[in-house]
Amino acid sequence: MTSQSNILPGHLAPLTSLRFIAALFIYIHHLWGKFDIPHISAYGLYFGVGVPFFFALSGFILSYKYPPPSNLSESARMILYRIARIWPLHAACLLIFIILLGDFDHPLQNPKMILPNILLIQSWLGMFPYSFSFNAVSWSLSNELFFYILFPFFLGMTNRSLIIVACASSFVAMMWATASWEAGTRIVNPVVSGLAITVTHPLSSLPIFIAGIFTARAFRRYRDRFESIHLVNVLEIVAVCLFVIYMVFNREISAAVNSTIGANAPVSRWVLPILGIAAFVPAIFIFAVGRGLISTILSSSPLVFLGNISFSFYLVHQPIINYLNNTTSLKSPEGIIASLGLSIIISVVLFKAVELPAQRMLRGLVDGALKPAQLPVQPRHLS
């Protein structure tokens, strides 16, 4: 892979900003029960949508930027570049978590859980305490690592083959989850849990990542057909409406689907994010086109900057929320203002002091170990 600029083409800038909006949704999702704030879902809004959206966006961006590797060296470089993208910041935020909130007597902070966390394989185990141990949000990075390892092989696969992979991963995950659930385990037990598998296991989320790959392939083929600004403006509004409908009515929609197919508890929980594909794909596609009014707003420098620091913000926000909630008497809205502001400030510092330098250093080591290849570098802010 040759070293190229980390700045995306202008028409993809809206996707950078969408990353921060998705991260902000997760921040709001994690506010429930903190600073005397009631559970956000009580208002019927599903702000947890940010995580599956990340998976779909990741599949899109990687597929859009990388051609199929021609040899194992290129595949290895691709995977190692992605590890260089996520691991240093994960390690730094894990350290921050232990400093601020470390309690090895806590059931989600057992010392034996540190190694899977460091290796980013905690969600692969299908065990609730491991998946959400220490800095809980890092379970999604564990999923991303799983996707990155498979991604070079996905690039050379046909659409039909990818559909088969998505169906097979879903089938295996649901059979595993159902068997665990029917055996009597529950999400609170420190064992394999049916719900833990459907919530956090990469096999459950792989279809969403693959949907992002399909979106990139469709974008390459059809993007030039969206030349009418009026049409693009209408489609951007439609995409936003679909997203809002999913956030507001997701439980009703999934309940109707579950009733139709007679789904058990684990399958029901899996259906919730999977249905989001119908909202994620149109949004990613049309904002990648980037020619409408909403895209113009999303391309503004402040929003793009927030998108650049969104990875840091995502990893650090929950420890900051929990630390302020545990050590201060702040209530809403002061707690929200303090936690949001502090999270953004720390994110900027981590972005400039850890994320970028560590990524450059590790990619340099990869380049020194592997022979030159002709693959583009994935932009830092759209993994």
NORZIJO-V360294 format. One record per residue. N is the residue number from 1. PSI is psi in degrees with one decimal (NA if undefined). D_LAST is the distance of its C-alpha to the last C-alpha in Angstrom with 1 decimal. Layout:
n:psi:d_last
N:PSI:D_LAST
N:PSI:D_LAST
This chain:
n:psi:d_last
1:132.0:16.5
2:148.6:17.7
3:124.3:16.4
4:172.3:15.5
5:145.0:14.8
6:-0.9:11.6
7:128.6:12.9
8:155.4:11.9
9:147.8:15.0
10:-34.3:16.8
11:-10.9:16.6
12:-1.2:12.9
13:-36.2:13.3
14:-30.9:14.1
15:-31.6:10.7
16:-46.7:9.7
17:-35.9:12.8
18:-27.6:12.2
19:-42.1:9.4
20:-39.0:12.4
21:-42.1:14.8
22:-41.9:13.1
23:-36.7:13.0
24:-37.1:16.6
25:-43.3:17.5
26:-39.7:16.7
27:-48.5:18.7
28:-40.8:21.5
29:-35.6:21.4
30:0.2:22.0
31:-18.2:24.9
32:136.2:27.3
33:-4.0:30.2
34:148.0:29.4
35:33.7:31.7
36:27.6:34.0
37:130.3:31.5
38:168.1:32.2
39:125.4:29.7
40:-34.4:27.4
41:-14.2:27.9
42:-21.4:31.5
43:4.1:30.8
44:13.3:29.3
45:134.9:25.8
46:87.9:22.8
47:-10.1:20.2
48:-3.4:18.5
49:-21.3:16.9
50:-37.5:13.8
51:-54.4:12.5
52:-30.4:13.1
53:-40.6:11.7
54:-43.8:8.3
55:-45.1:8.9
56:-42.7:10.2
57:-38.0:7.7
58:-46.1:5.1
59:-38.5:8.3
60:-53.2:9.2
61:-45.4:6.8
62:-42.7:7.1
63:-35.0:10.6
64:-35.3:11.3
65:-28.7:10.5
66:130.5:12.0
67:162.8:15.7
68:133.9:17.2
69:145.6:18.1
70:-10.6:21.8
71:174.9:22.5
72:-31.3:21.6
73:-42.3:20.9
74:-38.2:18.1
75:-44.2:16.6
76:-41.2:17.0
77:-41.9:15.4
78:-46.9:12.3
79:-44.3:12.1
80:-34.5:13.3
81:-39.2:10.8
82:-38.0:8.0
83:-39.9:10.7
84:-25.3:11.3
85:-40.8:8.0
86:-28.7:8.6
87:-44.8:12.4
88:-43.9:14.3
89:-36.6:13.2
90:-45.4:13.9
91:-41.4:17.2
92:-42.4:18.1
93:-29.7:17.6
94:-41.5:19.5
95:-42.5:22.3
96:-42.2:22.4
97:-46.8:22.8
98:-37.8:25.6
99:-43.9:27.3
100:-38.8:27.3
101:9.8:27.8
102:129.8:28.6
103:92.7:31.4
104:-2.8:31.8
105:-10.2:34.4
106:138.9:31.9
107:-21.3:31.2
108:12.1:27.4
109:32.3:27.7
110:133.6:29.9
111:-29.5:29.6
112:-11.7:29.2
113:-6.8:25.8
114:-45.4:24.4
115:-48.0:23.9
116:-33.8:21.7
117:-48.2:19.6
118:-40.1:19.4
119:-6.6:18.5
120:44.3:15.9
121:14.0:18.1
122:-33.8:19.7
123:-15.3:18.6
124:-20.6:19.7
125:-18.6:23.3
126:27.3:23.8
127:121.5:25.7
128:-50.1:25.3
129:-36.6:26.2
130:-43.7:23.7
131:-41.6:20.8
132:21.4:21.4
133:149.8:22.9
134:-125.2:22.6
135:93.5:19.4
136:-35.3:19.1
137:-16.0:15.7
138:-6.5:14.3
139:-32.8:15.4
140:-30.3:12.1
141:-34.7:10.4
142:-41.2:13.3
143:-43.6:12.5
144:-40.8:9.0
145:-42.0:11.0
146:-44.9:13.4
147:-41.5:11.2
148:-39.9:10.0
149:-36.3:13.7
150:-22.0:14.8
151:-44.7:12.4
152:-33.1:14.6
153:-33.8:17.5
154:-33.8:16.2
155:-33.1:15.9
156:3.3:19.6
157:149.9:20.6
158:165.3:22.5
159:-41.6:21.8
160:-42.9:24.7
161:-39.6:23.5
162:-37.9:20.1
163:-40.8:22.2
164:-42.7:24.3
165:-44.2:21.5
166:-43.8:20.2
167:-40.6:23.8
168:-43.1:24.6
169:-39.5:21.9
170:-43.6:23.0
171:-46.8:26.6
172:-44.9:26.2
173:-42.9:24.3
174:-36.5:26.9
175:-42.6:29.9
176:-47.2:28.8
177:-43.1:28.2
178:-42.7:31.5
179:-41.7:33.4
180:-43.8:32.3
181:-45.9:33.1
182:-18.2:36.5
183:-5.9:37.3
184:3.2:37.5
185:157.3:34.5
186:164.3:32.8
187:-22.8:29.6
188:-9.5:31.6
189:144.2:32.8
190:47.6:31.3
191:178.8:31.2
192:129.4:29.2
193:135.5:28.8
194:-43.9:28.5
195:-34.5:26.6
196:-37.2:24.3
197:-46.2:23.3
198:-24.1:22.7
199:-44.0:20.8
200:-15.2:18.5
201:138.5:18.9
202:-29.0:16.1
203:-31.8:18.8
204:-32.5:19.2
205:-10.4:15.7
206:-39.3:15.2
207:-30.9:16.9
208:-43.2:14.4
209:-43.5:11.5
210:-33.9:14.2
211:-35.9:15.1
212:-37.7:11.8
213:-45.2:12.8
214:-38.7:16.2
215:-41.8:15.2
216:-41.2:13.7
217:-40.6:17.0
218:-38.0:19.1
219:-44.8:17.5
220:-33.9:18.5
221:-36.2:21.9
222:-1.0:22.8
223:-33.0:21.1
224:-8.5:24.3
225:-5.5:26.4
226:64.2:25.2
227:-23.0:27.3
228:118.5:29.4
229:-38.6:28.2
230:-43.7:30.3
231:-44.3:28.7
232:-40.4:25.1
233:-43.8:26.3
234:-44.8:27.8
235:-33.4:24.7
236:-41.5:22.5
237:-41.8:25.1
238:-42.9:25.3
239:-42.8:21.5
240:-42.5:21.8
241:-42.6:25.0
242:-40.9:23.5
243:-44.5:20.8
244:-42.6:23.6
245:-42.6:25.9
246:-42.6:23.4
247:-36.0:23.0
248:-41.5:26.8
249:16.8:28.2
250:-39.0:25.7
251:-38.2:28.2
252:-42.0:31.1
253:-46.5:29.3
254:-34.7:28.1
255:-39.7:31.7
256:-41.6:33.2
257:-45.6:31.1
258:-37.8:31.9
259:-36.4:35.5
260:-41.5:35.6
261:-4.3:34.3
262:43.7:35.9
263:146.9:32.7
264:-177.0:33.2
265:-49.2:31.3
266:-44.2:28.2
267:-39.0:27.8
268:-42.1:28.3
269:-31.5:25.5
270:-35.0:23.2
271:-33.3:24.2
272:-56.7:23.0
273:-30.4:19.2
274:-38.1:19.9
275:-22.6:21.9
276:-18.9:19.0
277:-36.2:17.9
278:-21.7:20.7
279:-36.6:19.3
280:-47.5:15.5
281:-51.4:16.2
282:-39.1:18.7
283:-47.4:16.7
284:-43.1:13.6
285:-53.8:16.1
286:-31.7:18.5
287:-16.9:16.2
288:-34.7:14.6
289:-45.0:18.3
290:31.3:18.5
291:-1.3:22.3
292:177.9:23.6
293:-43.8:24.8
294:-39.4:22.0
295:-37.6:19.4
296:-42.4:21.6
297:-43.9:21.6
298:-21.6:17.8
299:1.2:17.7
300:147.9:20.0
301:-44.6:19.3
302:-42.1:19.5
303:-37.8:16.9
304:-38.2:14.4
305:-44.2:15.2
306:-35.3:14.6
307:-37.3:11.2
308:-35.5:10.5
309:5.6:12.0
310:-32.5:10.6
311:-45.5:8.8
312:-43.8:12.2
313:-43.5:14.1
314:-42.6:12.7
315:-26.4:13.8
316:-16.8:17.0
317:-40.7:18.4
318:-43.3:20.1
319:-36.7:22.0
320:-45.0:23.2
321:-49.3:24.4
322:-38.7:26.2
323:-47.7:27.7
324:-37.4:29.1
325:-35.9:30.4
326:-26.5:32.0
327:-4.4:33.6
328:171.0:34.6
329:22.1:36.6
330:138.8:34.3
331:174.5:34.3
332:137.6:32.6
333:-4.6:32.0
334:-40.4:32.3
335:-37.6:30.0
336:-46.8:27.3
337:-44.7:27.7
338:-46.9:27.8
339:-39.3:24.8
340:-47.0:22.6
341:-44.9:23.9
342:-38.7:23.7
343:-41.9:20.1
344:-43.6:19.1
345:-48.2:21.4
346:-34.2:20.1
347:-41.0:16.5
348:-43.9:17.5
349:-46.9:19.4
350:-38.5:16.7
351:-45.2:14.2
352:-32.0:17.0
353:-23.5:18.9
354:-58.5:16.5
355:-54.9:12.8
356:-50.1:13.6
357:-42.1:16.8
358:-38.7:15.7
359:-44.1:12.8
360:-43.0:15.4
361:-48.2:18.0
362:-36.9:16.3
363:-33.2:15.1
364:-40.1:18.7
365:-39.7:20.1
366:-44.8:18.2
367:-35.0:19.6
368:-26.4:22.9
369:-27.1:23.0
370:147.0:22.0
371:154.9:23.7
372:143.3:22.1
373:172.8:20.2
374:44.3:19.4
375:141.1:15.7
376:154.7:13.5
377:133.6:11.1
378:127.5:7.4
379:141.3:7.3
380:-30.0:6.6
381:10.2:6.1
382:53.6:3.8
383:NA:0.0
